[in-house]
Amino acid sequence: MIVVTGATGNVGQELVRILVGAGEQVTAVSRRPARLPDGVRHLEADLADPPSLRTALAGADALFLLVAGDAPDGVLDQARAAGVRRVVLLSSQGAGTRPEVYRHPAAFEEAVRRSGLDWTVLRSGGLNSNAYAWAESIRARRTAAAPFGDVGLPTVDPADVAEVAAAALREDGHAGRTYDLTGPAPVTPRERAEALGGAVGSPVRFVEQTRAEARAQMLAFMPEPVVEGTLAILGEPLPAEQAVSPDVERVLGRAPRTFADWAARSAPAFR
């Protein structure tokens, strides 16, 4: 059995679907109720409260773990006690490029590596699904606002992240590896807005925010150090943050999907 935490998220939902389609027995874990495929056991639990995972982990062979809560060792202790042998952690690219800022995912990575389990770390770049933040403004006004409109980053399709996670959870050969997951090419915010306009069949006007405007908006839901790190990646990315990684293709045997692919599949949310 495979336990998927964050089963209601953009990656987790797709991962559950892939695993069920492959015939795996899946327990989906989230903090709130979820709509999931038939046959999936769902349990509500919180990664910030490791004992709440005990029932979900009972009888599991593998665990898909998010960076959430502040007790990675406690979660991993519960996993070992339940007999889990394999853990796949969804981390952040920033844990590798800016560990002084992204201390939280870096701490989870360290805990996973010393856990004694077969581990794989997935360092995701920015997800294409972050564009859902534009959904309301695109539906209402056909506008999309973001800073650094002409700075490109190779954002990744959450479906590709989920497919790599499924491979690492189900197949041998991934233990002890850290995969950097990106899309096939850097895409700017302006180009993302244009792609969404093509997907919905109506032009989307891009509005470039100042750094201060974006910072104020982000502070409403992100800690200040993470806001500063995120703005640095968006505005002054390091070469490693703009580089296209070969890891999606290496694991899946195909090129990663483009942002336009994601926009076409996700168009109903923006209409």
Backbone as a ProteinNet text record, in pm:
[ID]
protein_1_A
[PRIMARY]
MIVVTGATGNVGQELVRILVGAGEQVTAVSRRPARLPDGVRHLEADLADPPSLRTALAGADALFLLVAGDAPDGVLDQARAAGVRRVVLLSSQGAGTRPEVYRHPAAFEEAVRRSGLDWTVLRSGGLNSNAYAWAESIRARRTAAAPFGDVGLPTVDPADVAEVAAAALREDGHAGRTYDLTGPAPVTPRERAEALGGAVGSPVRFVEQTRAEARAQMLAFMPEPVVEGTLAILGEPLPAEQAVSPDVERVLGRAPRTFADWAARSAPAFR
[TERTIARY]
84	0	88	42.1	114	29.8	91.4	25.1	67	-30.7	-5.9	-53.3	40.2	1.3	-19.8	-98.3	-131.3	-214.4	-304	-377.6	-478.1	-505.9	-597.3	-522.8	-390.3	-311.7	-298.1	-236.6	-223.6	-138.6	-34.3	46.9	-18.9	-65.5	-120.4	-241	-333.4	-451.6	-413	-319.5	-276.3	-200.7	-120.4	-47.2	-142.8	-244.8	-344	-406.4	-443	-505.7	-412	-284.2	-187.1	-169.7	-156	-134	-254.4	-373.6	-494.2	-502.7	-471	-472.2	-372.4	-265.3	-163.7	-196.8	-312.9	-355.9	-304.1	-248.4	-195.2	-306.1	-286.1	-373.2	-323.1	-412.6	-371.5	-452.2	-380.6	-445	-411.9	-513.8	-497	-515.1	-419.9	-421.6	-429.9	-519.2	-528.6	-588.4	-586.1	-641.5	-791.3	-846.4	-989.5	-1045.1	-1176.7	-1236.1	-1192.1	-1194.5	-1147.1	-1233.6	-1242.5	-1306.5	-1195.9	-1204.9	-1098	-1156.3	-1072.8	-1123.2	-1183.3	-1274.7	-1335.5	-1226.8	-1246.2	-1154.2	-1038.8	-1027	-919.1	-965.3	-888.1	-918.3	-869.3	-954.8	-915.8	-921.6	-815.2	-810.8	-767.1	-831	-790	-681.6	-570.4	-458.9	-377.5	-286.7	-209.2	-62	22.8	165.6	228.9	164.2	213.8	187.2	106.8	72.5	103.7	231	270.4	186.7	147.7	65.5	-66.4	-116.1	-241.5	-227.4	-102.8	-78.4	-73.5	-80	-56.2	-151.1	-279.2	-377.2	-352.8	-322.7	-300.4	-180	-75.2	49.6	47.8	-47.7	-51	-59.4	37.1	38.2	94.8	147.2	197.6	340.2	371.3	507.2	582.6	509.9	574.4	493.7	564.8	504.3	547.8	450.3	476.1	457	563.5	565.5	582	498.6	511.7	598	652.1	715.1	603.1	561.5	451.6	467.1	424.8	445.2	591.5	625	760.7	822	769.4	815.4	849.3	947.1	979.2	1026.3	1105.9	1154.1	1039.1	940.3	825.6	746	725.4	653.2	730.8	862	943.5	951.9	950.6	944.2	816.4	705.1	578.3	583.8	646.1	655.7	739.1	853.4	937.4	863.7	795.9	724.7	614.7	558.2	450.7	502.7	634.5	690.8	711.3	697.6	724	871.1	897.4	1034.7	1086.1	995.3	1035	962	1035.1	974.3	1019.4	924.9	952.1	908.2	1003	976	962.9	853.2	838	893.4	1010.9	1079.9	1074.2	1163.4	1165.7	1304	1307.4	1435	1518.8	1452.7	1523.1	1603.4	1568.2	1646	1787.5	1803.9	1936.1	2006	1929.4	1991.4	2003.5	1912.5	1913	1877.9	1959.4	1924.3	1920	1989.3	1986.8	1849.7	1771.6	1636.4	1533.4	1550.5	1454.6	1498.5	1508	1556.3	1457.1	1328.7	1227.4	1235.8	1227.9	1244.9	1382.7	1486.5	1620.8	1625.4	1554.7	1550.2	1476.4	1369.3	1297.5	1387.6	1461.6	1552.8	1654.7	1711.8	1811.1	1750	1627.5	1561.5	1534.9	1492.6	1464.5	1593.1	1701.1	1827.8	1885.1	1856.7	1909.8	1805.7	1694	1582.2	1606.4	1700.7	1718.6	1626	1533.7	1444.4	1508.9	1460.2	1497.4	1430.8	1509.8	1452.9	1482.8	1390.7	1409.7	1358	1435.7	1394.5	1362.8	1246.7	1205.7	1210.1	1303.8	1311.5	1239.1	1118	1035.7	1069.3	1082.4	1081.7	940.7	918.6	784.2	685	568.2	464.8	382.9	349.5	260.2	128.5	85.8	-42.4	-41	75.6	76.5	-1.8	-19	-97.1	-244.5	-290.5	-428.3	-451.6	-345.9	-361.6	-421.9	-410.6	-468.1	-611.9	-664	-791.5	-903.3	-917	-1026.9	-1012.6	-891.2	-873.7	-887.6	-848.5	-866.3	-1013.8	-1084.1	-1228	-1302.3	-1270.1	-1347.7	-1304.4	-1172.1	-1123.2	-1026.9	-999.4	-901.1	-766.9	-724.7	-594.2	-518.9	-384.9	-297.5	-183.5	-161.5	-60.2	51.1	175	290.9	410.5	511.5	633.9	727.1	827.1	935.3	879.6	801.5	725.9	807.8	934.5	1014.2	1129.5	1121.3	1221	1163.8	1232.7	1181.4	1235.3	1147.7	1184.8	1120.6	1188	1133.1	1035.9	920	821.2	775.8	728.5	702.6	555.2	507.4	369.5	354	256.4	238.6	212.4	155.8	134.5	266.9	368.3	500.3	563.2	547.4	598.2	531.7	401.3	328.5	375.2	401.2	447.8	584.8	674.3	805.4	790.7	703.2	679.3	626.9	534	478.9	587.9	676.9	787.2	876.8	910.3	998.8	933.1	801.3	729.4	713.8	706.7	672	790.3	895.2	1003.4	1132.4	1217.7	1350.8	1440.7	1555.1	1652.6	1650.6	1560.6	1550.8	1598.9	1631.8	1672.2	1803.3	1808.2	1928.7	1950.2	1847.8	1861.1	1781.9	1835.6	1767.1	1744.2	1617.5	1580.9	1536.5	1592.8	1547.1	1445.1	1325.3	1214.7	1177.7	1191.7	1158.2	1077.8	1026.6	966.9	1073.6	1031	1125.5	1197.8	1152.6	1213.9	1169	1251	1205.6	1087.2	991.3	873.2	852.8	831.6	812.4	667.5	640.8	501.5	418.3	478	405.2	366	457.5	428.1	324.7	325.4	223.6	85	74.8	-53.6	-101.3	-8.5	-44.9	-93.8	-25.2	-66.5	-205	-235.1	-367.1	-473.8	-439.3	-533.3	-564.7	-461.8	-486.1	-571.6	-552.5	-628.3	-775.5	-805.6	-945.7	-1010.7	-930.8	-986	-1014	-946.2	-965.4	-837.8	-783.9	-656	-659.3	-550.3	-531.9	-426.6	-460.9	-368.4	-276.5	-147.6	-51.7	-23.9	-31.3	-4.6	118.5	225.3	348.2	344.9	355.3	360.5	501.6	510.2	639.6	678.7	807	851.5	778.1	757.8	690.6	546.2	477.7	339.2	332.9	423.2	423.9	459.3	554.2	595.4	478.7	406.3	292.6	187.5	164.5	66.3	111.5	238.4	289.9	294.6	320.4	330.1	198.9	90.2	-39.3	-47.9	37.5	27.1	161.9	273.2	405.1	491.6	580	673.3	769.4	812.3	895	1022.1	1098.1	1218.6	1188.4	1076.4	1039.2	994.4	924.7	885.5	1009.8	1110	1230.9	1303.8	1309.6	1372.5	1298.5	1165	1084	1101.2	1098.9	1117.6	1256.4	1356.3	1490.1	1492.5	1426.4	1420.8	1345.8	1233.7	1152.3	1221.3	1296.5	1352.9	1499	1576.5	1719.8	1757.6	1706.1	1732.7	1879.3	1926	2059	2059.3	2176.2	2180.8	2115.7	2135.4	2076.5	1924.3	1867.8	1722.1	1660.1	1739.4	1690.3	1724.3	1805.1	1848.5	1736.2	1730.6	1636.1	1703.2	1640.3	1694.5	1655.5	1743.6	1709.8	1633.7	1603.3	1557.5	1418	1325.5	1192.8	1206.9	1282.4	1300.6	1378.9	1474.6	1555.3	1467.9	1374	1289.3	1174.2	1110.4	988.1	1012	1130.4	1157.8	1091	1050.8	990.5	1020.4	1006.2	1028.3	918.2	948.1	842.2	740.2	619.2	512.8	541.4	490	507.3	401.2	423.5	321	193.4	206.9	88.9	6.7	73.4	0.9	-84.2	-20.6	-93.7	-209.9	-186.4	-292	-410.1	-384.8	-495	-578.4	-513.3	-586.9	-661.5	-609.4	-663.6	-755.3	-781	-856.6	-991	-1067.4	-1197.9	-1190.3	-1079	-1066.6	-1053.7	-1021.3	-994.7	-1104.9	-1205.2	-1309.5	-1419.2
-119.7	0	125.5	227.7	354.2	462.5	538.4	650.1	778.7	859.5	987.4	1098.7	1177	1294.7	1411.3	1510	1620.3	1575.2	1481.2	1417.5	1509	1626.2	1720.8	1826.2	1824.1	1925.1	1897.7	1990.5	1978	1858.4	1829.8	1711.3	1587.8	1597.6	1481.5	1420.7	1503.1	1450.3	1372.2	1427.3	1359.1	1230.8	1234.2	1114.5	1003.1	1035.4	934.8	873.3	957.3	907	811.4	848.2	764.4	630	634.1	511.4	417.8	474.7	391.6	330.1	410.4	359.5	247.9	246.4	141.4	20.3	24.3	-90	-92.6	18.7	23.1	47.9	-6.8	23.9	154.1	251.5	385.5	431.1	490	564.7	711.3	792.2	936	1008.5	1095.5	1168.8	1317.9	1384.9	1530.8	1583.1	1714.6	1774.5	1799.1	1778.1	1802.1	1698.5	1685.7	1587.9	1611.2	1504.1	1513.4	1428.3	1470.5	1389.5	1309.5	1178.4	1091.5	977.7	909.9	797.2	688.1	612.8	500.8	403.9	351	250.9	307	439.6	501.2	525.2	476.2	503.3	643.7	723.7	859.6	874.8	933.8	962.3	1106.6	1172.3	1307.5	1300.7	1366.7	1370.4	1494.8	1528.2	1651.1	1616.6	1655	1627.2	1699.3	1804.7	1872.7	1792.9	1686.4	1600.5	1456	1415.5	1284	1166.6	1160	1045.2	1033.6	1144.3	1137.4	1055.1	1024.7	946.3	796.8	756.7	616	522.5	555.1	468.5	463.7	578.8	584.2	500.4	498.1	431.4	281.7	234.9	93	6.9	-81.5	-171.3	-112.7	9.4	74.9	30.8	27.4	-2	125.1	227.9	348	470.6	583.8	709.6	822.7	898.7	1024.6	1135.4	1211.6	1306.6	1449	1538	1680.2	1746.7	1863.1	1949.1	2028.1	1982.9	2047.4	2015.7	2108.6	2091.1	2114.1	2087.7	2111.5	1988.8	1870.2	1749.6	1638.6	1660.6	1554.7	1427.3	1440	1319.1	1242.1	1314.1	1246.3	1169.8	1230.7	1161.5	1038.4	1052.4	940.3	830.9	867.9	767.2	685.5	753.2	682.3	589.6	636.1	554.3	428.3	443.3	326.7	228	280.6	192.5	114	172.7	105.8	6.6	4.4	-88.5	-30.5	101.3	165.3	146.6	114.5	92.3	204.3	277.6	373.1	504.4	616.4	748.1	835.6	905.8	1002.8	1138.9	1232.1	1365.5	1465.2	1541.9	1653.9	1777.9	1819.6	1934.2	2049.2	2145.1	2265.5	2285.7	2338.6	2371	2460.9	2549.9	2642.8	2575.4	2451.5	2380.4	2353.6	2346.2	2326	2454.4	2551.4	2673.9	2782.2	2783.7	2887.6	2826.2	2732.2	2662.8	2755.4	2870.3	2962.5	3027.2	3031.9	3086.9	2974.6	2869.4	2759.2	2652.4	2695.7	2606.8	2494	2523.4	2423.9	2302	2318.7	2199.9	2136.6	2218.3	2161.5	2072.1	2111.5	2030.1	1899.1	1903.4	1780.3	1687.9	1744.3	1661.8	1592.2	1666.5	1608.3	1496.1	1518.1	1416	1290	1306.3	1191	1113.2	1184.8	1116.9	1037.3	1080.8	1007.6	912.8	893.3	817	667.1	617.1	473.2	407.9	485	433.8	453.7	379.6	408.3	539.7	640.8	772.9	823.7	907.2	984.9	1125.1	1224.9	1364.4	1423.4	1484.3	1554.7	1704.1	1773.8	1919.1	1983.7	2026.7	2087.1	2233.8	2276.5	2418.8	2472.5	2598.1	2653.6	2570.9	2546.9	2467.2	2553.8	2497.6	2568.9	2604.3	2520.3	2543.1	2665.3	2725.7	2852.9	2959.6	2939	3033.7	3035.5	2937.5	2944	3070.4	3131.8	3259.3	3366.1	3347.9	3442.2	3408.4	3297.2	3249.3	3352.3	3412.7	3507.5	3630.2	3687.1	3809.2	3781.4	3661.7	3628.1	3605.9	3538.3	3517.9	3650.9	3738.7	3861.8	3972.4	3986.6	4104.4	4071.4	3943	3900.3	3970.4	3978.1	4035.1	3938.8	3947.7	3868.6	3958.5	3966.9	4056.2	3976.3	4017.7	3954.2	4047	4031.1	4109.5	4042.8	4117.8	4063.5	3993.1	4068.5	4009.5	3943	3978.7	3924.2	3836.8	3789.7	3697	3554.9	3468.7	3334.4	3232.2	3140.1	3026.3	2900.1	2785.7	2661.7	2592.7	2654.8	2598.4	2461.2	2380	2238.8	2206.3	2115.8	2068.7	1978.1	2003.4	1915.3	1770.9	1749.2	1611.5	1540.6	1612.7	1553	1520.2	1610.7	1582.8	1457.1	1445.2	1328.9	1200.5	1206.8	1086.6	1043	1139.4	1105	1046.1	1104.6	1051.5	908.5	882	747	646.9	688	598.7	569.8	673.7	655.3	571.7	580.2	502.8	356.3	329.2	195.3	116.1	185.1	117.8	119.3	21.6	22.7	116.4	151	231.6	379.2	422.2	564.4	596.5	495.8	518.4	596.7	691.7	771.6	878.3	909.1	1007.9	1135.2	1245.5	1374.7	1422.5	1441.2	1482.6	1628.3	1707.5	1844.8	1841.1	1889.1	1877.1	2014.1	2028.7	2153.7	2122.7	2228.9	2217.9	2214.9	2219.2	2203.1	2329.9	2447	2573.5	2683.5	2786.4	2900.5	2970.8	3011.7	3082.9	3203.9	3320.4	3441.7	3454.4	3534.9	3559.7	3615.6	3702.2	3757.9	3647.7	3554.3	3443.6	3348.3	3332.1	3247	3308.4	3439.3	3505.9	3490.2	3502	3485.5	3343.5	3244.6	3106	3079.3	3139.1	3122	3189.3	3303.8	3366.9	3276.5	3211.2	3116.6	3000	2954.1	2839.1	2871.4	2994.5	3030.6	3094.1	3121.6	3178	3325.9	3396.7	3540.9	3600.2	3708.4	3761.2	3799	3770.1	3806.6	3916.4	4028.8	4141.9	4121	4132.9	4117.8	4252.6	4257.3	4378.6	4352.2	4427.5	4404.2	4477.7	4402.2	4460.4	4509.8	4607.8	4642.1	4535.1	4532.5	4439	4464.6	4591.8	4625.5	4577.3	4590.9	4543.7	4392.3	4322.5	4176.7	4133.1	4202.3	4168.5	4182.6	4292.9	4314.8	4205.6	4165.3	4060.8	3927.5	3893.2	3764.9	3757.3	3870.7	3870	3831.3	3836.7	3799	3648.9	3568.2	3423.2	3351.7	3424.8	3363.4	3434.1	3362.1	3427.2	3519.6	3625.5	3725.3	3667.7	3579.6	3526.7	3450.3	3377.5	3303	3399	3505.3	3607.2	3665.6	3700.8	3760	3660.4	3534.6	3432.9	3409.7	3407.6	3387.4	3503.1	3625.8	3741.4	3739.8	3693.9	3684.4	3583.1	3468.7	3368.7	3423.7	3491.5	3543	3656.6	3738.6	3858.6	3850.9	3780.8	3766.9	3620.3	3532.3	3389.5	3355.7	3259.6	3205.1	3120.2	3099.4	3014.2	2877.7	2818.9	2687.8	2693.5	2810.5	2824.1	2848.2	2889	2906.3	2788	2695.8	2581.8	2480	2416.7	2306.8	2177.8	2108.5	1983.3	1867.3	1768.3	1649.9	1543.7	1568.7	1459.2	1408.1	1496	1445.7	1348.6	1388	1299.4	1173.8	1186.8	1072.1	967	1011.5	917	866.2	955.2	919.2	876.4	903.5	865.5	953.3	1072.4	1169.1	1308.6	1406.3	1544.5	1590.9	1684.6	1739.5	1816.7	1825.3	1900	2050	2122.8	2267.8	2337	2466.5	2544.2	2549.9	2561.2	2565.4	2437.8	2323.3	2197.5	2207.1	2256.9	2270.1	2367.5	2480.2	2580.9	2523.9	2445.3	2386.5	2292.5	2211.7	2119.5	2192	2305.5	2377.4	2492.7	2510.4	2626.8	2647.3	2541	2565.6	2650.9	2643	2721.4	2869.6	2907.7	3048.3	3109	3031.6	3084.1	3154.3
0	0	0	-68.4	-76.7	-9.9	80.1	147.1	77.7	40.8	-25.4	66	120	196.7	100.3	145.3	55.5	-63.2	-38.6	-147.6	-216	-157.6	-222.1	-303.1	-302.4	-372.5	-520.8	-591.4	-736.8	-776.6	-700.2	-727	-667.4	-543.3	-474.9	-542.7	-589.3	-657.5	-781.7	-859	-981	-946.7	-841.7	-801.1	-760.7	-684.5	-646.6	-770.8	-866.8	-990.2	-1064.1	-1074.3	-1144.9	-1073.9	-943.2	-867.5	-875.3	-864.5	-875.6	-1015.3	-1117.9	-1254.6	-1276.4	-1197.7	-1208	-1121.6	-1055.5	-975.8	-834	-785.4	-650.2	-548.5	-430.1	-317.4	-255.3	-240	-199.5	-78.6	17	124.8	104.9	88.1	65.7	198.3	229.3	355.5	326.9	395.6	386.1	515.5	530.9	653	641.6	523.1	504	406.9	398.5	307.2	163.7	84.9	-52.2	-144.2	-271.4	-374.9	-443.1	-432.8	-480.1	-563.4	-640.1	-720.1	-633.2	-691.6	-619.3	-572.9	-455.1	-403.1	-323.4	-316.8	-241	-97.8	-3.5	137.2	169	231.5	268.4	419.6	473.5	616.3	636.6	731.9	766.4	873.6	847.2	941.2	911.3	1003	992.3	1012.5	915.5	926.6	1045.9	1093.2	1212.5	1340	1328.5	1442.1	1402.6	1408.2	1356.5	1406.2	1535.1	1577.1	1500.8	1444.1	1369	1241.7	1201.4	1080.6	1106.3	1233.9	1267.7	1192.9	1191.6	1125.4	975	915.6	771	730.1	812.7	776.2	804	880.1	915.5	789.8	773	658.5	531.8	535.2	414.1	383.2	255.1	208.3	171.8	124.5	72.1	111.1	119.5	164.4	73.2	24.4	-45	56.2	79.6	190.8	140.8	192.7	165.9	272.3	238.3	337.8	404.8	520.8	594.4	741.2	824.7	967.1	1003	1126.6	1174.7	1239	1205.3	1274.6	1176.1	1085.7	989.6	1056.8	1163.8	1230.9	1293.3	1347.8	1406.3	1302	1185.5	1077.9	1033.2	1017.5	971.6	1076.8	1204.5	1311.1	1299.3	1275.4	1258.5	1137.3	1028.7	908.2	933.8	997.7	1028.1	1117.6	1218.9	1311.8	1241.3	1136.5	1063	960	938.2	840.5	702.2	687.5	558.2	522.8	396.6	351.5	260.9	198.1	94.3	116.6	107.4	120.3	4	-54.7	-161.2	-109.3	-99.3	-44.9	-158.1	-157.5	-249.7	-182.8	-225.9	-170	-269.6	-252.9	-335.3	-393.9	-515.4	-578.1	-487.6	-413.9	-327.4	-218.4	-180.7	-80	-128.8	-260.7	-317.4	-355.7	-409	-459.2	-353.6	-255.9	-152	-16.3	31.7	156.4	276.7	269.3	382.2	397.7	291	295	308.7	228.9	227.8	329.2	454.7	559.6	589.9	576	610.1	518.5	385.3	300.3	313.4	335.4	353.6	477.5	583.8	705.3	680.3	602.3	568.3	487.1	391.9	312.7	402.5	494.8	584.9	667.7	717	798.5	717.6	593.8	508.1	480.2	455.5	421.6	539	660.5	775.5	836.7	767.2	822.9	829	748.5	738.1	637.8	578	473.7	337.1	237.7	99.6	61.9	28.6	6.3	-133.4	-182.7	-304.6	-276.8	-315.9	-298.7	-434.9	-445.8	-567.4	-538.2	-600.2	-585.4	-702.6	-675.6	-780.2	-797.3	-922.8	-950.5	-931.4	-968.9	-959.2	-1038	-982.3	-1049.2	-1143.8	-1258.8	-1350.9	-1283	-1191.9	-1124.9	-1034.3	-1009.6	-937.6	-1012.8	-1143.3	-1223.2	-1184.7	-1106.1	-1056.4	-973.9	-923.8	-852.7	-942.3	-1071.9	-1168.3	-1207.2	-1161.2	-1213.9	-1199.3	-1082.1	-1060.9	-1149.8	-1156.8	-1236.6	-1385.8	-1430	-1571.1	-1602.1	-1512.9	-1537.6	-1539.1	-1445.3	-1428.3	-1523	-1545	-1617.9	-1730.9	-1751.5	-1852.7	-1831	-1704.2	-1671.3	-1580	-1584.9	-1499.1	-1453.3	-1322.4	-1267.7	-1200.9	-1224.8	-1163.1	-1178.4	-1092.6	-1109.4	-1211.5	-1255.7	-1338.5	-1462.7	-1539.1	-1648.9	-1756.2	-1770.2	-1879.6	-1830.7	-1707.1	-1653	-1663.2	-1735.6	-1759.3	-1661.3	-1620.9	-1537.4	-1595.7	-1585.9	-1644.3	-1548.6	-1528.2	-1436.8	-1485.2	-1391	-1420.7	-1403.1	-1486.3	-1478.9	-1356.9	-1269.8	-1153.5	-1193	-1311.3	-1357.6	-1381.4	-1429.5	-1447	-1311.9	-1215.7	-1081.2	-1025.9	-1045.8	-995.9	-1064.3	-1193.5	-1263.9	-1215.8	-1191.8	-1137.9	-997.7	-916.9	-782.5	-788.9	-880.2	-893.8	-931.3	-1021.1	-1059.4	-940.2	-862.6	-748.1	-639	-625.8	-525	-565	-695.6	-743.1	-796.3	-841.1	-912.4	-831.3	-857.4	-800.8	-882.2	-825.5	-898.2	-866.2	-776.9	-744.6	-603	-525.2	-386.7	-381.1	-289.4	-271.3	-376.1	-455.6	-562.8	-531	-577	-569.3	-711.5	-748.5	-883.7	-883.2	-973.6	-996.8	-1109.7	-1083.7	-1178.7	-1233.9	-1365.2	-1433	-1558.3	-1618.2	-1749.1	-1856.9	-1985.8	-2095.6	-2137	-2088	-2129.7	-2034.8	-2016.3	-1936.7	-2004.2	-1921.9	-1970.5	-1879.2	-1936.9	-1857.5	-1811.8	-1708.4	-1669.9	-1785.5	-1864.4	-1978.7	-2077.4	-2100.1	-2191.8	-2132.5	-2000.6	-1938.3	-1955.4	-1936.8	-1956	-2099.9	-2194.4	-2335.7	-2362.5	-2304	-2324	-2265.7	-2151.3	-2092	-2177.1	-2236.1	-2328.3	-2445.9	-2500.6	-2609.1	-2564.9	-2441.2	-2392	-2372.5	-2328.7	-2303.5	-2426.3	-2528.4	-2651.8	-2645.2	-2554.3	-2539.9	-2483.3	-2540.2	-2493.3	-2345.3	-2278.6	-2138.1	-2132.4	-2071.9	-2060.5	-1940.8	-1962.6	-1853.8	-1790.1	-1655.6	-1579.2	-1492.9	-1515.4	-1440.9	-1307.1	-1199.5	-1066.2	-1035	-945.9	-889.7	-788.4	-753.8	-650.6	-519.6	-485.2	-360	-360.1	-471.4	-480.3	-463.3	-531.4	-519.9	-378.2	-317.2	-181.4	-83.6	-92.8	-3.6	-21.2	-143.2	-170.3	-111.3	-128.9	-81.2	71.1	135.9	281.7	348.4	274.8	331.4	358.1	292.3	310.8	317.3	317.4	323.6	426.6	497.7	590.5	515	581.5	513.8	451.5	518.1	453.1	325	323.8	203.5	93.7	132.9	34.5	-32.3	48.1	-8.5	-98.4	-55.4	-138.4	-268.1	-259.9	-379.6	-477.2	-425.9	-513.5	-577.9	-504	-561.6	-676	-656.8	-764	-884.8	-860.3	-970.4	-1045.2	-971.3	-1032.6	-1069.2	-986.6	-1012.2	-995.2	-1081.9	-1063.7	-1085.7	-1008.4	-1028.9	-1156.5	-1215.9	-1336	-1313.8	-1194.8	-1167.1	-1164.2	-1132.3	-1125.2	-1261.9	-1357.9	-1494.9	-1583.7	-1533	-1613.5	-1627.3	-1742.2	-1766	-1721.2	-1629.1	-1577.8	-1669.9	-1685.4	-1765.6	-1686.8	-1558.4	-1473.2	-1506.3	-1548.1	-1587	-1702.8	-1804.2	-1920.1	-1882.4	-1793.2	-1750.5	-1682.9	-1601	-1527.3	-1613	-1690	-1761.6	-1905.9	-1959.9	-2097.3	-2200.8	-2160.2	-2252.5	-2201.5	-2290	-2250.1	-2155	-2065.9	-1980	-2061.6	-2008.5	-2074.5	-2068.7	-2165.7	-2170.3	-2085.7	-2058.8	-1989.4	-2072.6	-2204.2	-2290.8	-2277.6	-2260.8	-2238.6	-2111.4	-2004.8	-1878.4	-1893.5	-1960.2	-1977.5	-2053.1	-2155.1	-2233.2	-2146.8	-2062.7	-1975.8	-1865	-1823.9	-1709.1	-1746.9	-1875.1	-1922.5	-1853.2	-1819.1	-1755.7	-1628.7	-1555	-1431.9	-1459.2	-1583.7	-1617.8	-1705.1	-1738.3	-1826.9	-1748.5
[MASK]
+++++++++++++++++++++++++++++++++++++++++++++++++++++++++++++++++++++++++++++++++++++++++++++++++++++++++++++++++++++++++++++++++++++++++++++++++++++++++++++++++++++++++++++++++++++++++++++++++++++++++++++++++++++++++++++++++++++++++++++++++++++++++++++++++++++++++++++++

